[in-house]
Amino acid sequence: MASPKDVETMIKQGLPDAIVHIHDPRGTGDHYEAVVVSEKFVGKSRVQQHQIVYGAVQSAMASGEIHALQLDTKTPEEWQAVKSS
Protein backbone atom coordinates (compact mmCIF):
# COMPACT_ATOMS: atom_id res chain seq x y z
CA MET A 1 0.00 0.00 0.00
CA ALA A 2 1.10 3.52 -0.74
CA SER A 3 0.88 6.24 1.88
CA PRO A 4 -0.60 9.63 0.97
CA LYS A 5 2.97 11.01 1.05
CA ASP A 6 4.08 8.28 -1.40
CA VAL A 7 1.29 9.23 -3.81
CA GLU A 8 2.18 12.91 -3.49
CA THR A 9 5.84 12.13 -4.20
CA MET A 10 4.98 10.08 -7.30
CA ILE A 11 2.81 12.87 -8.69
CA LYS A 12 5.45 15.51 -7.97
CA GLN A 13 8.09 13.42 -9.73
CA GLY A 14 5.95 13.58 -12.87
CA LEU A 15 4.85 17.17 -12.29
CA PRO A 16 7.61 18.94 -10.32
CA ASP A 17 5.70 22.26 -10.27
CA ALA A 18 2.51 20.72 -8.92
CA ILE A 19 0.63 21.58 -5.78
CA VAL A 20 -0.73 18.24 -4.56
CA HIS A 21 -3.29 17.52 -1.85
CA ILE A 22 -3.97 13.82 -1.13
CA HIS A 23 -6.84 12.43 0.93
CA ASP A 24 -7.51 8.81 1.91
CA PRO A 25 -11.28 8.95 2.52
CA ARG A 26 -11.65 5.27 3.40
CA GLY A 27 -8.47 5.00 5.46
CA THR A 28 -7.55 1.85 3.52
CA GLY A 29 -4.31 3.12 1.98
CA ASP A 30 -5.28 2.17 -1.56
CA HIS A 31 -8.18 4.50 -2.48
CA TYR A 32 -7.18 8.14 -2.77
CA GLU A 33 -8.60 11.49 -3.74
CA ALA A 34 -6.16 14.04 -5.10
CA VAL A 35 -6.28 17.70 -6.00
CA VAL A 36 -3.44 18.47 -8.40
CA VAL A 37 -2.62 21.98 -9.58
CA SER A 38 -0.06 22.46 -12.35
CA GLU A 39 0.92 24.93 -15.02
CA LYS A 40 1.28 21.92 -17.36
CA PHE A 41 -2.52 21.62 -17.39
CA VAL A 42 -3.00 24.97 -19.15
CA GLY A 43 -4.59 24.42 -22.56
CA LYS A 44 -5.23 20.72 -21.88
CA SER A 45 -8.61 19.03 -21.58
CA ARG A 46 -9.59 17.38 -18.27
CA VAL A 47 -8.95 13.98 -19.84
CA GLN A 48 -5.45 15.05 -20.89
CA GLN A 49 -4.78 16.48 -17.43
CA HIS A 50 -5.84 13.22 -15.79
CA GLN A 51 -3.72 11.21 -18.22
CA ILE A 52 -0.67 13.23 -17.18
CA VAL A 53 -1.29 12.47 -13.50
CA TYR A 54 -2.10 8.80 -14.12
CA GLY A 55 1.17 8.55 -16.04
CA ALA A 56 3.02 9.62 -12.89
CA VAL A 57 1.40 6.91 -10.74
CA GLN A 58 1.13 4.22 -13.42
CA SER A 59 3.52 1.71 -11.84
CA ALA A 60 1.80 1.93 -8.43
CA MET A 61 -1.60 1.44 -10.05
CA ALA A 62 -0.37 -1.48 -12.17
CA SER A 63 1.05 -3.20 -9.10
CA GLY A 64 -2.16 -2.67 -7.10
CA GLU A 65 -0.37 -0.44 -4.60
CA ILE A 66 -2.97 2.18 -5.53
CA HIS A 67 -6.36 0.70 -6.34
CA ALA A 68 -8.25 3.92 -7.09
CA LEU A 69 -7.32 7.55 -7.55
CA GLN A 70 -10.04 10.17 -7.93
CA LEU A 71 -8.63 13.32 -9.47
CA ASP A 72 -9.54 16.98 -9.36
CA THR A 73 -7.07 18.75 -11.64
CA LYS A 74 -6.75 22.50 -11.95
CA THR A 75 -4.60 25.11 -13.60
CA PRO A 76 -3.05 27.70 -11.26
CA GLU A 77 -5.65 30.22 -12.45
CA GLU A 78 -8.51 27.83 -11.66
CA TRP A 79 -6.96 27.08 -8.26
CA GLN A 80 -6.75 30.80 -7.41
CA ALA A 81 -10.42 31.21 -8.31
CA VAL A 82 -11.37 28.34 -5.99
CA LYS A 83 -9.26 29.71 -3.14
CA SER A 84 -10.77 33.17 -3.58
CA SER A 85 -14.38 31.99 -3.35
N, C-alpha and C positions, 0 to 999 in steps of 0.2 A: 504494500500500500504506500501511496505517496502522501506526504504531509502537505498541508497548504503551502508551506514555505518551499517545498520541493516543486510544486506546480508553478508557483510564482517564479522560481529560479529558471525553470524550463522555458517559460514564456519570455522572460527577460533575456534569455540567451538568444532566442529567435528575434526578439524585438527589444534591443538594448535601450531604446528611448521610452519604452512603455511605462505607464503607471498601471499597476496591477493590484486589484483587490480580490482576494480569494475567500470564499465562504464554503464551509462544509455543513450544509443544512441538516443532513441526517446524522452527522457524527460518525459515519462509517469509514471515512478515509478513502473512499473510492468514487463518491459522487460529489462533484464540486460545482459551484456557481462562481463565475469570474466576470469582473468588469475590467476591460482592458482598453486603455486609452493610448493611441499612438498616432504620430504624424504620418506614419506609413499607410494609414487608413484613408487619408485624404484622396478623394477622387475614385475610391473603390466602392463597389456595392457591398451590402452586408454579407452576402455569400462569400465574396472575395476576402473580406476582412476576417471572417470566421475560418476560411481556408488557411490564411496566414497563421492564425493562432493554432489551429489544429496541426499544422505542419511542425510547429515548435514542440508539441507534446505527443507527436505521432508514436514514438517508440514506447512511451508509457501507456498509451491507449492500446497499442498492439499487444503488449505483454499482459494487459489486464490490470496493471498497477493503477490506472485510472479507468473506471468503468463508464462514467458519464461526466461530461463537462458542458454545462449550460453557459453560453456566452452572451454578454452584453458588450458590444464593441462600440467605441466612440472615437471621433476625431478630437483633438484638443479643443477646438471651437465648440463642438457639441458638449463636451465635458464641462466647459466654462458655463455654458447656458444652463446645464443641470445644476451646477453648484450655485448659480446665482438665483435660482428659483426656489 
